[in-house]
Amino acid sequence: MTSPPAREGAHAQLLHALGGAIAAGRLEPGAVLTLARLGRDYGVSRTTAREACLLYTSDAADDGCLL
């Protein structure tokens, strides 16, 4: 999988990383990820994690998302 262009925001880079983790089997489809876990695992802020969740799924919540 190729990396997103650097001009795309951190949320796009996180989306790319999540897609890669799912494709590689490190994350299961349907996994529940908290904003805290995304921040810890991927080194992003809660705001960045929330933006990625909102773009990735319609099941985003205030504290995380369902893949």
N, C-alpha and C positions, 0 to 999 in steps of 0.2 A: 504494500500500500504506500502511496506517495504522501509526502507531507503537504499540508495546506500552505499556500503562500504566506509569508511572514506578515504581509499587510492585513491579512484577515486577523481579527481579534483573538484574544486568548480563549474566548468561548469557542471559536471555530477550531482552534488547536485542541481543545479539550474534547470536542465532538469527534474529531479525527482519532484521538487517542482511545476514546471509548469504543468507537467502531472497530479499531484494531484489536482491542482487548476482547470484544465479543467474537470477532472473526478467529482469533487465536484460541478461543475457549477459556480465557482467563476470567471472563464475565459471562454469566448465563443470561439469555434473554429472559426477561421477567424479574431480573434482580432489582432489589430496592436499594438505591444508593442515597445516603444522606448527603447534604451539602458539606457537613463536617468531614465525612469520609472522602468525598471528592477533593476537598481542599487538602486533606492530609496526604492522600495517595497521589495526587497530581500537582500539588504545590500551587493551587489557585485560590483566589478569594471566594467567599460565599457568593458574592455578586456574580462573579464569572461562572461559578458552578450553577447558579440559578438561571443565568442567561442560556447556558448550554442545555440545561434541562428543559427550559421552555421551548427551545428550538428542536430538541430531540424527540419530545413526546408531549402529547396533550395531557398526560397524567402527572404533570409537574405539581408539586405541592410546595408549601412555604419552607419545608425543611428537607426536600430531596426530590427524587424522581424515580419512576418505574421504567426500566429499560424494556 
